[in-house]
Amino acid sequence: MGQHYSQLSLRERVTVELLHREGLSVRSIAARLERSASTISRELRRNAKPTKQWSGPYDGERAHRLAARRRQWDTRFKLARQPDLAADV
């Protein structure tokens, strides 16, 4: 059977933030959260990018808001991208 993937929770993101600030490696953080190291690496890479409005380090609460916004944005144009699905709806 296939693997089941789930989004990082707010609690996990805050834990990533705290452990990252302590200087733990990506692999150490992943082991503590029982997640893949690539998941943690991707999380830090996606959500620690400086912007015009924010230049700080990784912030778990901010990352959770950004992830929620990305999930909503991805579904806005789903019917436009998938004509077969639009026809069924």
C-alpha positions in Angstrom: 0.0 0.0 0.0 1.2 3.6 -0.6 2.5 6.0 1.9 0.3 8.6 3.6 1.6 12.1 3.7 0.2 14.9 5.9 0.9 18.6 6.2 3.0 19.8 9.1 0.9 21.0 12.0 1.3 24.4 13.7 2.9 22.6 16.7 5.4 20.8 14.4 6.3 24.1 12.7 6.9 25.8 16.0 9.1 22.9 17.1 11.1 23.2 13.9 11.6 26.8 14.6 12.8 26.2 18.2 15.1 23.3 17.2 16.5 25.3 14.2 17.3 28.2 16.5 19.1 25.9 18.8 21.3 25.0 15.9 20.2 21.4 15.4 20.7 19.9 12.0 17.8 19.2 9.6 18.3 15.4 10.1 18.1 15.8 13.9 15.0 17.9 13.7 13.4 15.3 11.3 14.3 12.5 13.7 12.7 14.2 16.7 9.5 14.9 14.7 9.5 11.5 13.0 9.4 13.1 9.6 11.6 12.9 6.5 14.7 15.2 6.5 13.6 16.4 3.0 10.3 17.5 4.5 12.1 19.7 7.1 14.6 21.0 4.6 11.8 21.9 2.2 9.8 23.6 5.0 12.8 25.7 6.0 13.7 26.6 2.4 10.1 27.6 1.5 9.2 29.6 4.5 12.4 31.3 5.6 12.8 33.4 2.4 13.1 37.1 3.1 10.5 39.3 1.5 10.0 43.1 1.3 7.8 43.0 4.4 9.7 40.3 6.4 13.4 39.7 6.7 13.6 37.6 9.8 14.6 33.9 10.3 12.1 31.0 10.0 9.0 31.6 12.1 6.7 28.6 12.7 3.4 30.6 13.0 4.2 32.7 9.9 5.1 29.5 8.0 1.7 27.9 9.0 -0.2 31.0 7.7 1.8 30.9 4.4 1.1 27.2 4.0 -2.6 27.7 4.5 -2.7 30.5 2.0 -0.8 28.4 -0.5 -3.4 25.6 -0.1 -6.3 28.0 -0.7 -4.6 29.6 -3.7 -3.8 26.2 -5.4 -7.5 25.3 -5.4 -8.8 28.6 -6.8 -8.0 27.7 -10.4 -8.3 23.9 -10.3 -11.3 23.8 -12.6 -9.6 26.1 -15.1 -6.5 23.8 -15.2 -8.6 20.6 -15.5 -11.2 20.9 -18.2 -12.4 17.3 -17.7 -13.1 18.0 -14.0 -14.9 21.2 -14.9 -17.1 19.3 -17.3 -18.1 16.8 -14.6 -18.9 19.6 -12.2 
